[in-house]
Amino acid sequence: MDKDSIAVDFNASLDSLKNELYIDFEKSEMQRYKIDVLPGAITDFYGAATDTLAFNGTTRSTSDYGNMEITLSSGSQWPAIIQIVKEDLKVVKEQVASENGIYAFENIDPGSYLIRVIYDANKNGRYDTGNFLKGLQPEAVVYLPELITLQANWDVRETVILE
């Protein structure tokens, strides 16, 4: 429900591998939402059902966030995974690129970020560390050398020239 107690259409899915519930719905700026999970709505693998769960959240204005537009050029190894990472290397956003072009990353919290590109050699959509026993090398990773400062209501455009 939104702040006016109007029901909002949603889609729910359960990732059984990670044991996480995902609730997807259309969000509006500067809005409060309340999510209620009623008794018995979720059953775990032991057969135990949930009690009532209640979650509250708010959305901010889009002007509170920044956007990044990353242009890939000169690349010849595809697919590549483009990641926006914090200074501690925690991934904030990512996209899989299949060709040279412009890739947009929207609604990112203000802060300092690095751009990382992973050449996805086995085309599985994630970084693989390799395997010493099998003689497999880790997938190649390239960082844009400078730290990018993103501020609220800013758009940053960067070009990454791939080898």
N, C-alpha and C positions, 0 to 999 in steps of 0.2 A: 504494500500500500504506500501511496505517496503521502505528503504532509496533509493533504485534504481528505485522507482516509478513502481514497479512490483506489480500487483494485487495479493493478498493473499486470498486463500480459507478460508471461515469462516462459522460458524454457529451462528445464533442469536436467542435468546429467551427472552421473556418478562415475568417477574414475576408480574402478575397483582395484587397480594396481596400486595407486597412491592412496586409496581410501579417502578421496576428496569429493565433495559435492560442489558442482558448479551451477550457479543460477545466473542466467543471462536475461537481461531485460533492457529496454530502451530507457536511457537515463537523460534527465534534463539538468540544465545548469541550476545551481543554487536551490537544490531540492532536498528534502529529507525523505528517507525511505525506511520502512519497517518490514522486515521479513519474518514471518512466523512459520515454523515447521511444526505441524500438528502431531500429536501422539500417534505412533505407528507408521508415520510416513516413510521412515527409513529403518531397515532391518539389517543388522550386521551379519557376518558370516557365522556367528554363534546362534543366530535366531532371536537375539534380543532387539526389541523395538525401542525407538527413541521416545523420550518424554517430549513435552512442548519445549521448543527452542525458539528464542526471540533474538533477532539481530536488528540493530539500528545503524543507519549510516547517512551521511550527507555528501552531496556533491558540491564541488567548488565551481567557480566561473572558469571558462576556458582561458580568460586573460590571466589566470593564476599559473598557467602552464606555459611551457615553451615548445617549439617544434623544431625538428631537424630534418633537413633535406640532404641526402647523401647521393652524390653522383658517382657511379662506378664507370671507369673508362679503361681502355686497353686490356681488359681481361680476356683470357682465353680458356681458363679452367672453370668449368661450371659443373654443378651448382656451387655457389659460395654462400656462406651464412654471414650476414652483416649483423653485428651486435653493437648496441650502445651499452657501455659498462661504466660503473662508478670507479673511483680511484682505487677502491679495494677489490676491483675486478668482478663485482657482483653484476650480473646481467640485468639490465632494466627493460630493454626492448630488443627484439631481433626479428629479422626477415630472411627468407631464403631467396637469393637472387639467381636467376637463370640466364641473365644476359646483362650487357652493359646498359646503363640507364639510370633513371632517377628513382630513388626509394625514399618515401616519406615516413617519418616517425613523428606522431602527433601526441600531444598532451603529456609531456615529460616534465617532471618536477624540476624547478630551477636548481642548478648545481654545476659541478665540474664533472666532465665525462670524457671518456676515451672511445674511439671507434676501433673495433676489432673485426677483421675479416678472416673467416676460416674457410679454407679450400676443402670442401666436403668430397673427398676422393671416393668414398664408397656410396655416396648419394643417399645416406640415411637421415639427413636433416639434423644431425647433432655432431659434436666434436668427439672423435675417438682418439684415445691415448696411444694406441698401438699395442703390440704384444711382443715382448722380448723373445719368448719361447718359440713363437711362430715366425719371428723375423720381420714383423710388420712395424713400419715406422709410424709415428703419430702424424695426424693430419697437420698440414702447414697452417700457421697462424701469422697474420700480419697486423700490426698496430699502426694507426695514424700517429706520428711521433708527438704531436702537440696535444696538450690538454685543452678541451673545449669548454668554455664557460657559457652556460645557458641561463638566461634570466627570464623572469616572468614576462609573458606577452612578447617574446622575441622569437624570430625565425632565424635559424642558423643554417647556412648552406656550406657544405664541404664537398670537395672532390677528392676521391681516392683513386690514384692511378695504380692499377694492378699490374703485376708482371706476367 
